[in-house]
Amino acid sequence: MNITRGTYTGTGAGQSITGVGFQPKFLIVKRLNGEDPVSRSDVSAGTNSYIWNDVSAPISNGITSLDTDGFTVGANILVSENTIPYHYIAFASDADAIATGTYTGNGGSQTVSGLGLTPIQVFTFKRDGAAPQFGVTTNPTAGDLSWAWGAGGAPQTGRITAMAAGSFTVSSQSRVNENLQVFEYLAFADVSNTTRGSFTGNGGTAGGGGGTAGFEPVLVFCHPDAAGPASVSCFRSSTQTGTNSWNFAGNQVATGIDSFTATAFTTADNGLLDQDTVLHYWMAFGAGVQPAGPAPPTPVIPPGTPPGGFFEVPATPYGSYKSHLALHDLFNRARLG
């Protein structure tokens, strides 16, 4: 799975961000400080995007489209306040690694199938703008535990309750399965540049979350198994500077997930994350394989070209060139004596 990170500066108006290198399947935009993240996937309705908190309906002037080489944002201060820096994280389409889709709530437990992969983490977003949007993420390392974006309190049970090959199961809880409401989902598989794990906090530096990712992370989410306000969980992108990360309340914090190393990440006690003796669950993403460029052209010798004659390769992204076979023959004769 290919993941690209970057930054841009808000203009106070809508703008298109290019140079991502692919059309994103899923995108997160985060203002440097003070506001909640916003996301959009390739199944999001209309121009809607989702604010990662517990009270806001989807917005239509956030991330308005996912484009061939980037994305477009509206004038909302969450994505384009004048002179304010923004960070983005873009996930490329990869059927083996990432799945998006929708399901309709039935008010009772149901299994959402057809993912095409075995998920190790699932996000859900309620699409209906008439009711508060709610995001839930779960990680099978944690069993039946889910976390609410932007909400405080302990992790919840009985929301996203199970994951299996090609599917996940949601309970009757209205946050994930309200009757007749449409929900969007995002699911990640266990591939070479995604992994998850857990560690027990020590009130200081956890040193890679108690284990290593096996690659250099570019994005990490970390959740403690304990009650607390929205600031208790953190995420960090490689675009962050110093020891900074973001908590789930949308604020930049100087301690939390404070660094990435060649194979791991480190956390530091901010009074909430890396609490002493508390179990923490994490998910890490690496950059993945960058798309390959076009292969060099293969020379084609036109029919009837005499030995030692000229032939020309048509114009390509690498330019036009000629080859003189006679020079090649002379070289071989000289080499062979």
N, C-alpha and C positions, 0 to 999 in steps of 0.2 A: 504494500500500500504506500502510495506516494503522498507525503504531507509537506506542504510549503507554508512557511511563516513569513510575515513581513509587517511593515508599518506604512502608514500614510498620515497626512495631515488634513484635518477637517477644513472645509471652506465656508460652512454656513449654508451651503446649498447642496443639491444632489450632485454626485460625481461618479465617474466610472474609474475603477482601479484595474489596471492592466499589468501584465508581466508575471502573472501567477504561473503560467506555463501549461495550464490545462483548464478545463471547465470544472469547477468544483462540484462535487456531489453533496458535500456538507461544508458549511462555513461558519466560523465563529468570529465576531468582531468585538473587541473590548476596548473601550475608552481607557486611557492610561490610568485614570483614577476617578473614583467617586460615582460611577454609574454601573449598572448591571451589564453583563455580557448580552449580546444579541446573536441569534443564530438563524440560519435558513438552510433547508435541504432542497433537493431536486423534486420533492413531492409537496412542498409547501404551496398552499393555495394562493392564487393571485400574486400580489406583491407583498404578502404577509411575511413577517419574521417574528421570532419569539424572544421575549425578554426573560432572562433566567432569574425569575423571582416568583413569589407565591401569590401575587395579587394582580398582576398586569395581564390584560388581554393582549393578543397578538397586535402588532402595529403594521401599518401599510406603508410607512415612509422610513423604514429602517433599511434592511438589506432587501432591495426590491427585485433583483434578478441575479442569477448565476450565469456568467457569460463565457464565451469561448476561451478567453485568456484572462479571466478575472471575474469581477462582480461589479454591481452598481448599487450605490447607497442613496437614500433620500436625504432630506434636510434635518431629520431628527437629531437632537443633540447626542443621542446614544451612538450615532455613527458618523456625524459630520458637523460638529460645532466648530466655528471658525477658529483657526490656529491651534486647535487641540490635537495632540498626537493620538493615534489609534493603532492597535495591534490587530492582526488577523491571522487565523489559522485555517488553512484550506485543505480539505481531504479530497483526493482524486477518486474517481470511480474505479472500483476493483471488486469484481463479483465474489472473489474468494475472501475478501477482507472486510467489506463494509456493505450493509444493506439498509435501505430506507423503504418505507411503505406506510400504509394507513390501515386502520381497522376501525370498525364501528362498535361502540360499547353496547353491551347487552344487559348491564346491571347485575350480571352474575359472573362467575369465573368462566374464562374462556382461554383457549390456546390460539395464539396468533402464529400461523404457519406460513410456509412458502418463502422463508428468508434466503434459502440457498446456501446457508452456512450455519455453523454451530456458534452461537454468540457467547462471548465471555463478558460483555457489558451491553446494557440496553438503556436507552433514553426514551422517554415518552413525552409528548407534548399535546395538550388538548387544543384542537383547532378552533372551536367555537368562540367567537369574540364576545358573546353575550355572557360568558362565565369566566371566572379567573382561570388563566392558563396555569398549568402546574407541570413542572418537569421532575421526573423521577429517574434516578440512575441506580442500577444495582450491579453487583459484582459477585459471581458465584463463589469466589474465595470467602465471601462473607455469609454464605448461606442465604436464607430468606431475610435479607436486609436491604432496604432502599433508602436513599437520601433525597430530600427535596431541595431543589435549587433555590437559594435565597431564603430558606426557612430555617428557623432555629429548632432546638429540641433534639432528642435522640433519634438515631436512625429507626425507621419503621419496619415492621413486619407486615405481611399480608397485603402487599401491593404487587410488585413483580415477584412472583412466587417461585418460578422455576424456569430453567433454560435447558434446551435439548437440541439435538440435531435438527436444524431447519426451523426452530420455533422457540417461543417463550410463552409463559402463561401469566395472566393477570388475574387478580382477585375481583371480587364484587365492589371493591372500594371505588367510590365515585371519582377519585383523582386519576385513576387509570382505566376505569371501565364504566363511566356513567352511561346510563341507557340512552341509546340513539345519538350520542355524541361521537364525532369523528376525532380520532387520535392519530397523530403521526408518530412513527418510531424511527430510531436510529440504532443499529446493532453493529458491534464490532466482533470479529472473529479472532482466534488465536493464530496469528501469522508471525513471520520472522521479525517484524518490527512493532509488535504489540505484546504486552505481557502484563501480569498483575500479581499482586502478592500482599503480604501483611507484615507488620513489625510491631513490637511493643515499645511504646514511647519511654524515653529515659530522662525527660525533662531537660535535655540538652541537644546535642547533635546526634541524629539517629543513624548517620552514616550509610546512606543508600537505602533507607527504609528497612533496615534489617536484612537486606539481601540485594542482589544486583539485578538490573534489567537485562544484562547481557548485550546491551548496545547503548550508545549515547542517546539519552532521551532528548526530545524536542518539545514534549508536552507531558505533564504529569498531573493527575488528579489524586488528592489524598483526603480520606475521610476517617475521623476517629469514631470508634464505637462507644460514644458517650454523649450525654446531653450537653447542649450548649447553644449559644446564639448562632446566627448565620455565619459569623466570622470564624466558626470552629473548623470548617473545611477550607482547603486551599487548592489552587491550581497555578501552574507556572508554565510559561512558554519560553523557548530559547531566545525570543526577542526581548525578554526582560533583561534589565541591567542590574549589576550589583547582586545583592541577595534578595531582590524584590520578588514577590509573587502576589496573587490576588486571592482574597477570601471570597466566600460565596455571597457576601453582602455587597460585593462590587468594589471594595476598596483595595488599594495597593498597600501591602504591608512589607516591612523590611525584614521580618523574620517569619518563617513558615517553611515553604520549600525554598531553600536558599541557594542551591547550586545544582548543576548537572556535571557529572564526570563522564569519562569515556565509557563506563559501563553501568553507572548508577546515578542516584540523586541523593542529596542530603537534606535533612529538615532540621530546624532549630526551634526551641521552645518559645512560642509567643504567648504563653499563658493558656492557649487552647489547643493548637496543634502540637504534637509531640509531647502530650501530657504524660507525666511519669506513670508507668505501669499500665497505661491504657492501650488497648489493641487498636491499630490503625490499618486501614485497607487502602491500597493504591492501585492505580492503572497507569502504565507508561507507554508512550508512543515514540518510536524512532522515525527518522526522516524517510526511511525506505529507499527503494531503488529509483533513481531519477530516470525519466523517460529517455530512451536511446535516440540519438540523432539519426538521420537518414544514412543508409549505407553508401559507401563510395560507389560511383557509377562503374559499371562493367563495360569496357570497350566492346563495341560491335563492329566487326570488319564487314563492310558491304560486300555482297557477292561480286566476284569478278575482280577484286583487288589483287594486282600482281604481287608476287614476292618482292619485298623491298619497297612496295608502294606506300603512299600516304593513306591514312584513314583518320576520320575526325569523330570525336564523341560529341553528341549534341550538347547544348548548354544545359547545365545542371546547377543546383545550389553551390557547387564547387567551382563553377566557371567552365569555359571551353578550353580544350587543349588539343594538340596534334602529336602524333607519334610517328617517327620515321623508321620503318622496319629495316631499311638498309643499314642504319647506324647500329641497330641491334645485331645484324648479321656480321658487320665488321668487327664489333666487339667480341663476338663469339669466336670468329676466326683468329683474332689476335690472342685470345685466351687459350685456345686449343693448339696454337702454333701452326 
